Amino acid sequence: MSKKAADHHKKAAEHHTHAAKHHTEAAKHHESGNHEKAAHHAHTSRGHATHATEHAEHAAKAHLEEHGTK
């Protein structure tokens, strides 16, 4: 695997980890009735999930560039 693809996979994993942490925080705040903070963390989580998806797509493209469609 190319270094470029591997870097994108690592970045995708990091963003998924951050998204999970924000989901946990959102749940905690929602349970305590702080819906504003819950919404903030839920929204932030979605941003990390979007970035993770983008990095996964870049990783796939880098893999195709290096190895073709075989």
N, CA, C, O and CB atoms as a CASP TS submission, in Angstrom:
PFRMAT TS
TARGET T0000
AUTHOR 0000-0000-0000
METHOD Language model
MODEL 1
PARENT N/A
ATOM      1  N   MET     1       0.855  -1.173   0.000  1.00  0.00           N
ATOM      2  CA  MET     1       0.000   0.000   0.000  1.00  0.00           C
ATOM      3  C   MET     1       0.898   1.232   0.000  1.00  0.00           C
ATOM      4  O   MET     1       1.930   1.279   0.670  1.00  0.00           O
ATOM      5  CB  MET     1      -0.971   0.000   1.228  1.00  0.00           C
ATOM      6  N   SER     2       0.479   2.203  -0.756  1.00  0.00           N
ATOM      7  CA  SER     2       1.262   3.430  -0.830  1.00  0.00           C
ATOM      8  C   SER     2       1.198   4.181   0.491  1.00  0.00           C
ATOM      9  O   SER     2       0.254   4.045   1.269  1.00  0.00           O
ATOM     10  CB  SER     2       0.764   4.321  -1.976  1.00  0.00           C
ATOM     11  N   LYS     3       2.236   4.977   0.714  1.00  0.00           N
ATOM     12  CA  LYS     3       2.257   5.808   1.922  1.00  0.00           C
ATOM     13  C   LYS     3       1.071   6.767   1.919  1.00  0.00           C
ATOM     14  O   LYS     3       0.481   7.045   2.963  1.00  0.00           O
ATOM     15  CB  LYS     3       3.587   6.596   2.024  1.00  0.00           C
ATOM     16  N   LYS     4       0.729   7.272   0.727  1.00  0.00           N
ATOM     17  CA  LYS     4      -0.391   8.207   0.614  1.00  0.00           C
ATOM     18  C   LYS     4      -1.695   7.541   1.058  1.00  0.00           C
ATOM     19  O   LYS     4      -2.465   8.126   1.820  1.00  0.00           O
ATOM     20  CB  LYS     4      -0.520   8.723  -0.835  1.00  0.00           C
ATOM     21  N   ALA     5      -1.940   6.326   0.584  1.00  0.00           N
ATOM     22  CA  ALA     5      -3.163   5.615   0.968  1.00  0.00           C
ATOM     23  C   ALA     5      -3.155   5.306   2.455  1.00  0.00           C
ATOM     24  O   ALA     5      -4.168   5.476   3.134  1.00  0.00           O
ATOM     25  CB  ALA     5      -3.316   4.315   0.158  1.00  0.00           C
ATOM     26  N   ALA     6      -2.013   4.852   2.966  1.00  0.00           N
ATOM     27  CA  ALA     6      -1.910   4.515   4.389  1.00  0.00           C
ATOM     28  C   ALA     6      -2.169   5.744   5.260  1.00  0.00           C
ATOM     29  O   ALA     6      -2.847   5.653   6.283  1.00  0.00           O
ATOM     30  CB  ALA     6      -0.521   3.927   4.704  1.00  0.00           C
ATOM     31  N   ASP     7      -1.633   6.883   4.853  1.00  0.00           N
ATOM     32  CA  ASP     7      -1.865   8.115   5.613  1.00  0.00           C
ATOM     33  C   ASP     7      -3.351   8.469   5.660  1.00  0.00           C
ATOM     34  O   ASP     7      -3.863   8.894   6.695  1.00  0.00           O
ATOM     35  CB  ASP     7      -1.071   9.275   5.000  1.00  0.00           C
ATOM     36  N   HIS     8      -4.029   8.291   4.543  1.00  0.00           N
ATOM     37  CA  HIS     8      -5.465   8.586   4.518  1.00  0.00           C
ATOM     38  C   HIS     8      -6.241   7.601   5.400  1.00  0.00           C
ATOM     39  O   HIS     8      -7.191   7.995   6.077  1.00  0.00           O
ATOM     40  CB  HIS     8      -5.997   8.536   3.070  1.00  0.00           C
ATOM     41  N   HIS     9      -5.846   6.338   5.397  1.00  0.00           N
ATOM     42  CA  HIS     9      -6.506   5.364   6.280  1.00  0.00           C
ATOM     43  C   HIS     9      -6.315   5.753   7.745  1.00  0.00           C
ATOM     44  O   HIS     9      -7.255   5.677   8.537  1.00  0.00           O
ATOM     45  CB  HIS     9      -5.952   3.939   6.030  1.00  0.00           C
ATOM     46  N   LYS    10      -5.111   6.165   8.103  1.00  0.00           N
ATOM     47  CA  LYS    10      -4.835   6.577   9.487  1.00  0.00           C
ATOM     48  C   LYS    10      -5.659   7.800   9.872  1.00  0.00           C
ATOM     49  O   LYS    10      -6.203   7.870  10.974  1.00  0.00           O
ATOM     50  CB  LYS    10      -3.338   6.876   9.670  1.00  0.00           C
ATOM     51  N   LYS    11      -5.748   8.765   8.954  1.00  0.00           N
ATOM     52  CA  LYS    11      -6.532   9.969   9.241  1.00  0.00           C
ATOM     53  C   LYS    11      -8.017   9.627   9.367  1.00  0.00           C
ATOM     54  O   LYS    11      -8.715  10.189  10.211  1.00  0.00           O
ATOM     55  CB  LYS    11      -6.321  11.028   8.138  1.00  0.00           C
ATOM     56  N   ALA    12      -8.497   8.710   8.532  1.00  0.00           N
ATOM     57  CA  ALA    12      -9.899   8.284   8.633  1.00  0.00           C
ATOM     58  C   ALA    12     -10.153   7.663  10.003  1.00  0.00           C
ATOM     59  O   ALA    12     -11.159   7.957  10.650  1.00  0.00           O
ATOM     60  CB  ALA    12     -10.255   7.273   7.506  1.00  0.00           C
ATOM     61  N   ALA    13      -9.239   6.806  10.438  1.00  0.00           N
ATOM     62  CA  ALA    13      -9.394   6.157  11.746  1.00  0.00           C
ATOM     63  C   ALA    13      -9.392   7.185  12.882  1.00  0.00           C
ATOM     64  O   ALA    13     -10.172   7.074  13.828  1.00  0.00           O
ATOM     65  CB  ALA    13      -8.269   5.128  11.968  1.00  0.00           C
ATOM     66  N   GLU    14      -8.518   8.177  12.783  1.00  0.00           N
ATOM     67  CA  GLU    14      -8.464   9.221  13.814  1.00  0.00           C
ATOM     68  C   GLU    14      -9.786   9.977  13.880  1.00  0.00           C
ATOM     69  O   GLU    14     -10.296  10.251  14.967  1.00  0.00           O
ATOM     70  CB  GLU    14      -7.305  10.201  13.536  1.00  0.00           C
ATOM     71  N   HIS    15     -10.338  10.313  12.723  1.00  0.00           N
ATOM     72  CA  HIS    15     -11.614  11.043  12.711  1.00  0.00           C
ATOM     73  C   HIS    15     -12.755  10.182  13.256  1.00  0.00           C
ATOM     74  O   HIS    15     -13.643  10.691  13.939  1.00  0.00           O
ATOM     75  CB  HIS    15     -11.948  11.510  11.283  1.00  0.00           C
ATOM     76  N   HIS    16     -12.735   8.882  12.958  1.00  0.00           N
ATOM     77  CA  HIS    16     -13.760   7.992  13.524  1.00  0.00           C
ATOM     78  C   HIS    16     -13.645   7.960  15.049  1.00  0.00           C
ATOM     79  O   HIS    16     -14.658   7.956  15.748  1.00  0.00           O
ATOM     80  CB  HIS    16     -13.624   6.555  12.942  1.00  0.00           C
ATOM     81  N   THR    17     -12.422   7.936  15.562  1.00  0.00           N
ATOM     82  CA  THR    17     -12.208   7.941  17.015  1.00  0.00           C
ATOM     83  C   THR    17     -12.749   9.225  17.629  1.00  0.00           C
ATOM     84  O   THR    17     -13.422   9.194  18.660  1.00  0.00           O
ATOM     85  CB  THR    17     -10.710   7.784  17.346  1.00  0.00           C
ATOM     86  N   HIS    18     -12.451  10.354  16.989  1.00  0.00           N
ATOM     87  CA  HIS    18     -12.959  11.635  17.500  1.00  0.00           C
ATOM     88  C   HIS    18     -14.485  11.675  17.442  1.00  0.00           C
ATOM     89  O   HIS    18     -15.136  12.174  18.361  1.00  0.00           O
ATOM     90  CB  HIS    18     -12.368  12.812  16.694  1.00  0.00           C
ATOM     91  N   ALA    19     -15.047  11.148  16.362  1.00  0.00           N
ATOM     92  CA  ALA    19     -16.514  11.127  16.236  1.00  0.00           C
ATOM     93  C   ALA    19     -17.133  10.310  17.366  1.00  0.00           C
ATOM     94  O   ALA    19     -18.132  10.720  17.957  1.00  0.00           O
ATOM     95  CB  ALA    19     -16.938  10.545  14.863  1.00  0.00           C
ATOM     96  N   ALA    20     -16.544   9.163  17.662  1.00  0.00           N
ATOM     97  CA  ALA    20     -17.072   8.312  18.737  1.00  0.00           C
ATOM     98  C   ALA    20     -17.026   9.029  20.082  1.00  0.00           C
ATOM     99  O   ALA    20     -17.963   8.932  20.873  1.00  0.00           O
ATOM    100  CB  ALA    20     -16.282   6.998  18.818  1.00  0.00           C
ATOM    101  N   LYS    21     -15.942   9.744  20.338  1.00  0.00           N
ATOM    102  CA  LYS    21     -15.823  10.485  21.603  1.00  0.00           C
ATOM    103  C   LYS    21     -16.910  11.555  21.703  1.00  0.00           C
ATOM    104  O   LYS    21     -17.496  11.753  22.767  1.00  0.00           O
ATOM    105  CB  LYS    21     -14.422  11.136  21.723  1.00  0.00           C
ATOM    106  N   HIS    22     -17.175  12.238  20.597  1.00  0.00           N
ATOM    107  CA  HIS    22     -18.211  13.276  20.621  1.00  0.00           C
ATOM    108  C   HIS    22     -19.605  12.669  20.777  1.00  0.00           C
ATOM    109  O   HIS    22     -20.465  13.268  21.422  1.00  0.00           O
ATOM    110  CB  HIS    22     -18.149  14.118  19.340  1.00  0.00           C
ATOM    111  N   HIS    23     -19.838  11.499  20.203  1.00  0.00           N
ATOM    112  CA  HIS    23     -21.124  10.823  20.408  1.00  0.00           C
ATOM    113  C   HIS    23     -21.306  10.468  21.881  1.00  0.00           C
ATOM    114  O   HIS    23     -22.398  10.615  22.430  1.00  0.00           O
ATOM    115  CB  HIS    23     -21.219   9.550  19.533  1.00  0.00           C
ATOM    116  N   THR    24     -20.236  10.001  22.515  1.00  0.00           N
ATOM    117  CA  THR    24     -20.294   9.663  23.940  1.00  0.00           C
ATOM    118  C   THR    24     -20.616  10.898  24.764  1.00  0.00           C
ATOM    119  O   THR    24     -21.440  10.845  25.678  1.00  0.00           O
ATOM    120  CB  THR    24     -18.964   9.043  24.408  1.00  0.00           C
ATOM    121  N   GLU    25     -19.969  12.005  24.441  1.00  0.00           N
ATOM    122  CA  GLU    25     -20.239  13.260  25.150  1.00  0.00           C
ATOM    123  C   GLU    25     -21.672  13.721  24.895  1.00  0.00           C
ATOM    124  O   GLU    25     -22.343  14.191  25.814  1.00  0.00           O
ATOM    125  CB  GLU    25     -19.241  14.355  24.715  1.00  0.00           C
ATOM    126  N   ALA    26     -22.140  13.594  23.672  1.00  0.00           N
ATOM    127  CA  ALA    26     -23.514  13.997  23.350  1.00  0.00           C
ATOM    128  C   ALA    26     -24.509  13.192  24.177  1.00  0.00           C
ATOM    129  O   ALA    26     -25.477  13.743  24.700  1.00  0.00           O
ATOM    130  CB  ALA    26     -23.800  13.812  21.842  1.00  0.00           C
ATOM    131  N   ALA    27     -24.271  11.897  24.294  1.00  0.00           N
ATOM    132  CA  ALA    27     -25.171  11.044  25.083  1.00  0.00           C
ATOM    133  C   ALA    27     -25.170  11.469  26.548  1.00  0.00           C
ATOM    134  O   ALA    27     -26.220  11.549  27.184  1.00  0.00           O
ATOM    135  CB  ALA    27     -24.760   9.560  24.962  1.00  0.00           C
ATOM    136  N   LYS    28     -23.979  11.740  27.071  1.00  0.00           N
ATOM    137  CA  LYS    28     -23.860  12.148  28.472  1.00  0.00           C
ATOM    138  C   LYS    28     -24.643  13.439  28.731  1.00  0.00           C
ATOM    139  O   LYS    28     -25.382  13.537  29.711  1.00  0.00           O
ATOM    140  CB  LYS    28     -22.376  12.339  28.852  1.00  0.00           C
ATOM    141  N   HIS    29     -24.477  14.419  27.851  1.00  0.00           N
ATOM    142  CA  HIS    29     -25.162  15.702  28.028  1.00  0.00           C
ATOM    143  C   HIS    29     -26.669  15.566  27.813  1.00  0.00           C
ATOM    144  O   HIS    29     -27.462  16.228  28.483  1.00  0.00           O
ATOM    145  CB  HIS    29     -24.590  16.745  27.065  1.00  0.00           C
ATOM    146  N   HIS    30     -27.047  14.718  26.891  1.00  0.00           N
ATOM    147  CA  HIS    30     -28.475  14.510  26.648  1.00  0.00           C
ATOM    148  C   HIS    30     -29.134  13.900  27.886  1.00  0.00           C
ATOM    149  O   HIS    30     -30.219  14.320  28.289  1.00  0.00           O
ATOM    150  CB  HIS    30     -28.693  13.599  25.414  1.00  0.00           C
ATOM    151  N   GLU    31     -28.477  12.913  28.481  1.00  0.00           N
ATOM    152  CA  GLU    31     -29.023  12.263  29.683  1.00  0.00           C
ATOM    153  C   GLU    31     -29.147  13.227  30.853  1.00  0.00           C
ATOM    154  O   GLU    31     -30.052  13.100  31.678  1.00  0.00           O
ATOM    155  CB  GLU    31     -28.148  11.087  30.086  1.00  0.00           C
ATOM    156  N   SER    32     -28.225  14.200  30.924  1.00  0.00           N
ATOM    157  CA  SER    32     -28.279  15.152  32.033  1.00  0.00           C
ATOM    158  C   SER    32     -29.186  16.343  31.726  1.00  0.00           C
ATOM    159  O   SER    32     -29.340  17.242  32.554  1.00  0.00           O
ATOM    160  CB  SER    32     -26.879  15.645  32.361  1.00  0.00           C
ATOM    161  N   GLY    33     -29.789  16.345  30.526  1.00  0.00           N
ATOM    162  CA  GLY    33     -30.731  17.399  30.186  1.00  0.00           C
ATOM    163  C   GLY    33     -30.107  18.625  29.552  1.00  0.00           C
ATOM    164  O   GLY    33     -30.805  19.607  29.301  1.00  0.00           O
ATOM    165  N   ASN    34     -28.798  18.593  29.284  1.00  0.00           N
ATOM    166  CA  ASN    34     -28.142  19.737  28.652  1.00  0.00           C
ATOM    167  C   ASN    34     -28.169  19.531  27.139  1.00  0.00           C
ATOM    168  O   ASN    34     -27.185  19.097  26.540  1.00  0.00           O
ATOM    169  CB  ASN    34     -26.671  19.909  29.173  1.00  0.00           C
ATOM    170  N   HIS    35     -29.294  19.846  26.544  1.00  0.00           N
ATOM    171  CA  HIS    35     -29.513  19.555  25.128  1.00  0.00           C
ATOM    172  C   HIS    35     -28.682  20.438  24.204  1.00  0.00           C
ATOM    173  O   HIS    35     -28.364  20.036  23.084  1.00  0.00           O
ATOM    174  CB  HIS    35     -30.972  19.717  24.795  1.00  0.00           C
ATOM    175  N   GLU    36     -28.333  21.620  24.654  1.00  0.00           N
ATOM    176  CA  GLU    36     -27.498  22.494  23.821  1.00  0.00           C
ATOM    177  C   GLU    36     -26.105  21.876  23.643  1.00  0.00           C
ATOM    178  O   GLU    36     -25.588  21.810  22.528  1.00  0.00           O
ATOM    179  CB  GLU    36     -27.387  23.914  24.455  1.00  0.00           C
ATOM    180  N   LYS    37     -25.508  21.430  24.743  1.00  0.00           N
ATOM    181  CA  LYS    37     -24.190  20.785  24.642  1.00  0.00           C
ATOM    182  C   LYS    37     -24.291  19.455  23.902  1.00  0.00           C
ATOM    183  O   LYS    37     -23.383  19.088  23.157  1.00  0.00           O
ATOM    184  CB  LYS    37     -23.587  20.563  26.043  1.00  0.00           C
ATOM    185  N   ALA    38     -25.383  18.738  24.104  1.00  0.00           N
ATOM    186  CA  ALA    38     -25.573  17.472  23.396  1.00  0.00           C
ATOM    187  C   ALA    38     -25.612  17.726  21.893  1.00  0.00           C
ATOM    188  O   ALA    38     -24.991  16.991  21.124  1.00  0.00           O
ATOM    189  CB  ALA    38     -26.873  16.767  23.864  1.00  0.00           C
ATOM    190  N   ALA    39     -26.327  18.747  21.474  1.00  0.00           N
ATOM    191  CA  ALA    39     -26.425  19.074  20.053  1.00  0.00           C
ATOM    192  C   ALA    39     -25.067  19.489  19.495  1.00  0.00           C
ATOM    193  O   ALA    39     -24.706  19.118  18.378  1.00  0.00           O
ATOM    194  CB  ALA    39     -27.453  20.192  19.829  1.00  0.00           C
ATOM    195  N   HIS    40     -24.319  20.259  20.279  1.00  0.00           N
ATOM    196  CA  HIS    40     -22.981  20.683  19.848  1.00  0.00           C
ATOM    197  C   HIS    40     -22.100  19.464  19.577  1.00  0.00           C
ATOM    198  O   HIS    40     -21.461  19.380  18.529  1.00  0.00           O
ATOM    199  CB  HIS    40     -22.324  21.593  20.917  1.00  0.00           C
ATOM    200  N   HIS    41     -22.065  18.527  20.513  1.00  0.00           N
ATOM    201  CA  HIS    41     -21.215  17.347  20.348  1.00  0.00           C
ATOM    202  C   HIS    41     -21.723  16.445  19.220  1.00  0.00           C
ATOM    203  O   HIS    41     -20.922  15.850  18.499  1.00  0.00           O
ATOM    204  CB  HIS    41     -21.148  16.558  21.661  1.00  0.00           C
ATOM    205  N   ALA    42     -23.014  16.340  19.066  1.00  0.00           N
ATOM    206  CA  ALA    42     -23.564  15.544  17.972  1.00  0.00           C
ATOM    207  C   ALA    42     -23.178  16.155  16.625  1.00  0.00           C
ATOM    208  O   ALA    42     -22.810  15.439  15.694  1.00  0.00           O
ATOM    209  CB  ALA    42     -25.099  15.440  18.095  1.00  0.00           C
ATOM    210  N   HIS    43     -23.263  17.459  16.532  1.00  0.00           N
ATOM    211  CA  HIS    43     -22.902  18.144  15.297  1.00  0.00           C
ATOM    212  C   HIS    43     -21.408  17.998  15.008  1.00  0.00           C
ATOM    213  O   HIS    43     -21.015  17.748  13.869  1.00  0.00           O
ATOM    214  CB  HIS    43     -23.284  19.626  15.377  1.00  0.00           C
ATOM    215  N   THR    44     -20.589  18.153  16.027  1.00  0.00           N
ATOM    216  CA  THR    44     -19.145  18.002  15.869  1.00  0.00           C
ATOM    217  C   THR    44     -18.799  16.581  15.443  1.00  0.00           C
ATOM    218  O   THR    44     -17.917  16.374  14.609  1.00  0.00           O
ATOM    219  CB  THR    44     -18.419  18.356  17.175  1.00  0.00           C
ATOM    220  N   SER    45     -19.493  15.609  16.014  1.00  0.00           N
ATOM    221  CA  SER    45     -19.283  14.215  15.639  1.00  0.00           C
ATOM    222  C   SER    45     -19.557  14.008  14.160  1.00  0.00           C
ATOM    223  O   SER    45     -18.814  13.305  13.475  1.00  0.00           O
ATOM    224  CB  SER    45     -20.173  13.295  16.471  1.00  0.00           C
ATOM    225  N   ARG    46     -20.615  14.618  13.677  1.00  0.00           N
ATOM    226  CA  ARG    46     -20.969  14.473  12.259  1.00  0.00           C
ATOM    227  C   ARG    46     -19.873  15.031  11.362  1.00  0.00           C
ATOM    228  O   ARG    46     -19.579  14.468  10.307  1.00  0.00           O
ATOM    229  CB  ARG    46     -22.300  15.180  11.960  1.00  0.00           C
ATOM    230  N   GLY    47     -19.274  16.134  11.782  1.00  0.00           N
ATOM    231  CA  GLY    47     -18.162  16.709  11.015  1.00  0.00           C
ATOM    232  C   GLY    47     -16.993  15.748  10.920  1.00  0.00           C
ATOM    233  O   GLY    47     -16.403  15.583   9.852  1.00  0.00           O
ATOM    234  N   HIS    48     -16.654  15.111  12.042  1.00  0.00           N
ATOM    235  CA  HIS    48     -15.556  14.139  12.033  1.00  0.00           C
ATOM    236  C   HIS    48     -15.905  12.940  11.149  1.00  0.00           C
ATOM    237  O   HIS    48     -15.041  12.425  10.439  1.00  0.00           O
ATOM    238  CB  HIS    48     -15.238  13.668  13.471  1.00  0.00           C
ATOM    239  N   ALA    49     -17.139  12.500  11.186  1.00  0.00           N
ATOM    240  CA  ALA    49     -17.558  11.372  10.347  1.00  0.00           C
ATOM    241  C   ALA    49     -17.431  11.726   8.866  1.00  0.00           C
ATOM    242  O   ALA    49     -17.024  10.895   8.054  1.00  0.00           O
ATOM    243  CB  ALA    49     -19.011  10.964  10.675  1.00  0.00           C
ATOM    244  N   THR    50     -17.780  12.957   8.525  1.00  0.00           N
ATOM    245  CA  THR    50     -17.651  13.402   7.140  1.00  0.00           C
ATOM    246  C   THR    50     -16.191  13.405   6.705  1.00  0.00           C
ATOM    247  O   THR    50     -15.859  12.949   5.611  1.00  0.00           O
ATOM    248  CB  THR    50     -18.256  14.800   6.966  1.00  0.00           C
ATOM    249  N   HIS    51     -15.324  13.922   7.568  1.00  0.00           N
ATOM    250  CA  HIS    51     -13.889  13.933   7.249  1.00  0.00           C
ATOM    251  C   HIS    51     -13.346  12.508   7.126  1.00  0.00           C
ATOM    252  O   HIS    51     -12.511  12.238   6.263  1.00  0.00           O
ATOM    253  CB  HIS    51     -13.102  14.707   8.328  1.00  0.00           C
ATOM    254  N   ALA    52     -13.805  11.613   7.966  1.00  0.00           N
ATOM    255  CA  ALA    52     -13.361  10.222   7.896  1.00  0.00           C
ATOM    256  C   ALA    52     -13.746   9.606   6.557  1.00  0.00           C
ATOM    257  O   ALA    52     -12.948   8.901   5.939  1.00  0.00           O
ATOM    258  CB  ALA    52     -13.962   9.403   9.051  1.00  0.00           C
ATOM    259  N   THR    53     -14.956   9.870   6.118  1.00  0.00           N
ATOM    260  CA  THR    53     -15.421   9.349   4.828  1.00  0.00           C
ATOM    261  C   THR    53     -14.573   9.909   3.689  1.00  0.00           C
ATOM    262  O   THR    53     -14.209   9.177   2.768  1.00  0.00           O
ATOM    263  CB  THR    53     -16.912   9.696   4.605  1.00  0.00           C
ATOM    264  N   GLU    54     -14.264  11.176   3.747  1.00  0.00           N
ATOM    265  CA  GLU    54     -13.430  11.788   2.706  1.00  0.00           C
ATOM    266  C   GLU    54     -12.050  11.152   2.662  1.00  0.00           C
ATOM    267  O   GLU    54     -11.530  10.874   1.581  1.00  0.00           O
ATOM    268  CB  GLU    54     -13.302  13.296   2.939  1.00  0.00           C
ATOM    269  N   HIS    55     -11.454  10.920   3.825  1.00  0.00           N
ATOM    270  CA  HIS    55     -10.134  10.290   3.856  1.00  0.00           C
ATOM    271  C   HIS    55     -10.197   8.851   3.337  1.00  0.00           C
ATOM    272  O   HIS    55      -9.272   8.396   2.664  1.00  0.00           O
ATOM    273  CB  HIS    55      -9.567  10.313   5.284  1.00  0.00           C
ATOM    274  N   ALA    56     -11.263   8.144   3.641  1.00  0.00           N
ATOM    275  CA  ALA    56     -11.411   6.779   3.134  1.00  0.00           C
ATOM    276  C   ALA    56     -11.505   6.791   1.609  1.00  0.00           C
ATOM    277  O   ALA    56     -10.933   5.925   0.947  1.00  0.00           O
ATOM    278  CB  ALA    56     -12.662   6.102   3.747  1.00  0.00           C
ATOM    279  N   GLU    57     -12.212   7.752   1.055  1.00  0.00           N
ATOM    280  CA  GLU    57     -12.310   7.877  -0.405  1.00  0.00           C
ATOM    281  C   GLU    57     -10.958   8.199  -1.019  1.00  0.00           C
ATOM    282  O   GLU    57     -10.603   7.646  -2.060  1.00  0.00           O
ATOM    283  CB  GLU    57     -13.326   8.960  -0.785  1.00  0.00           C
ATOM    284  N   HIS    58     -10.198   9.090  -0.385  1.00  0.00           N
ATOM    285  CA  HIS    58      -8.863   9.428  -0.884  1.00  0.00           C
ATOM    286  C   HIS    58      -7.935   8.210  -0.806  1.00  0.00           C
ATOM    287  O   HIS    58      -7.096   8.007  -1.684  1.00  0.00           O
ATOM    288  CB  HIS    58      -8.269  10.609  -0.079  1.00  0.00           C
ATOM    289  N   ALA    59      -8.088   7.413   0.238  1.00  0.00           N
ATOM    290  CA  ALA    59      -7.272   6.200   0.361  1.00  0.00           C
ATOM    291  C   ALA    59      -7.580   5.236  -0.779  1.00  0.00           C
ATOM    292  O   ALA    59      -6.667   4.655  -1.365  1.00  0.00           O
ATOM    293  CB  ALA    59      -7.517   5.513   1.722  1.00  0.00           C
ATOM    294  N   ALA    60      -8.853   5.065  -1.092  1.00  0.00           N
ATOM    295  CA  ALA    60      -9.247   4.172  -2.190  1.00  0.00           C
ATOM    296  C   ALA    60      -8.708   4.684  -3.524  1.00  0.00           C
ATOM    297  O   ALA    60      -8.220   3.901  -4.340  1.00  0.00           O
ATOM    298  CB  ALA    60     -10.784   4.039  -2.256  1.00  0.00           C
ATOM    299  N   LYS    61      -8.794   5.981  -3.746  1.00  0.00           N
ATOM    300  CA  LYS    61      -8.274   6.566  -4.983  1.00  0.00           C
ATOM    301  C   LYS    61      -6.768   6.381  -5.085  1.00  0.00           C
ATOM    302  O   LYS    61      -6.257   6.061  -6.158  1.00  0.00           O
ATOM    303  CB  LYS    61      -8.625   8.054  -5.061  1.00  0.00           C
ATOM    304  N   ALA    62      -6.052   6.578  -3.985  1.00  0.00           N
ATOM    305  CA  ALA    62      -4.602   6.402  -3.988  1.00  0.00           C
ATOM    306  C   ALA    62      -4.244   4.951  -4.288  1.00  0.00           C
ATOM    307  O   ALA    62      -3.277   4.678  -4.999  1.00  0.00           O
ATOM    308  CB  ALA    62      -4.000   6.833  -2.638  1.00  0.00           C
ATOM    309  N   HIS    63      -5.020   4.031  -3.749  1.00  0.00           N
ATOM    310  CA  HIS    63      -4.782   2.610  -4.005  1.00  0.00           C
ATOM    311  C   HIS    63      -4.986   2.314  -5.489  1.00  0.00           C
ATOM    312  O   HIS    63      -4.179   1.608  -6.094  1.00  0.00           O
ATOM    313  CB  HIS    63      -5.721   1.726  -3.137  1.00  0.00           C
ATOM    314  N   LEU    64      -6.050   2.842  -6.079  1.00  0.00           N
ATOM    315  CA  LEU    64      -6.309   2.637  -7.512  1.00  0.00           C
ATOM    316  C   LEU    64      -5.205   3.243  -8.375  1.00  0.00           C
ATOM    317  O   LEU    64      -4.791   2.648  -9.369  1.00  0.00           O
ATOM    318  CB  LEU    64      -7.663   3.244  -7.900  1.00  0.00           C
ATOM    319  N   GLU    65      -4.733   4.425  -7.993  1.00  0.00           N
ATOM    320  CA  GLU    65      -3.657   5.070  -8.749  1.00  0.00           C
ATOM    321  C   GLU    65      -2.395   4.216  -8.747  1.00  0.00           C
ATOM    322  O   GLU    65      -1.678   4.162  -9.747  1.00  0.00           O
ATOM    323  CB  GLU    65      -3.353   6.455  -8.169  1.00  0.00           C
ATOM    324  N   GLU    66      -2.124   3.559  -7.643  1.00  0.00           N
ATOM    325  CA  GLU    66      -0.909   2.761  -7.525  1.00  0.00           C
ATOM    326  C   GLU    66      -1.062   1.360  -8.123  1.00  0.00           C
ATOM    327  O   GLU    66      -0.121   0.840  -8.723  1.00  0.00           O
ATOM    328  CB  GLU    66      -0.511   2.651  -6.070  1.00  0.00           C
ATOM    329  N   HIS    67      -2.241   0.747  -7.965  1.00  0.00           N
ATOM    330  CA  HIS    67      -2.404  -0.656  -8.337  1.00  0.00           C
ATOM    331  C   HIS    67      -3.382  -0.899  -9.475  1.00  0.00           C
ATOM    332  O   HIS    67      -3.485  -2.029  -9.952  1.00  0.00           O
ATOM    333  CB  HIS    67      -2.846  -1.426  -7.155  1.00  0.00           C
ATOM    334  N   GLY    68      -4.087   0.096  -9.917  1.00  0.00           N
ATOM    335  CA  GLY    68      -5.059  -0.100 -10.987  1.00  0.00           C
ATOM    336  C   GLY    68      -6.310  -0.774 -10.493  1.00  0.00           C
ATOM    337  O   GLY    68      -6.569  -0.818  -9.291  1.00  0.00           O
ATOM    338  N   THR    69      -7.094  -1.303 -11.423  1.00  0.00           N
ATOM    339  CA  THR    69      -8.396  -1.879 -11.063  1.00  0.00           C
ATOM    340  C   THR    69      -8.375  -3.394 -10.976  1.00  0.00           C
ATOM    341  O   THR    69      -9.435  -4.007 -10.848  1.00  0.00           O
ATOM    342  CB  THR    69      -9.436  -1.457 -12.063  1.00  0.00           C
ATOM    343  N   LYS    70      -7.223  -4.014 -11.039  1.00  0.00           N
ATOM    344  CA  LYS    70      -7.128  -5.483 -10.975  1.00  0.00           C
ATOM    345  C   LYS    70      -7.551  -6.010  -9.639  1.00  0.00           C
ATOM    346  O   LYS    70      -7.530  -7.221  -9.418  1.00  0.00           O
ATOM    347  CB  LYS    70      -5.720  -5.942 -11.270  1.00  0.00           C
TER
END
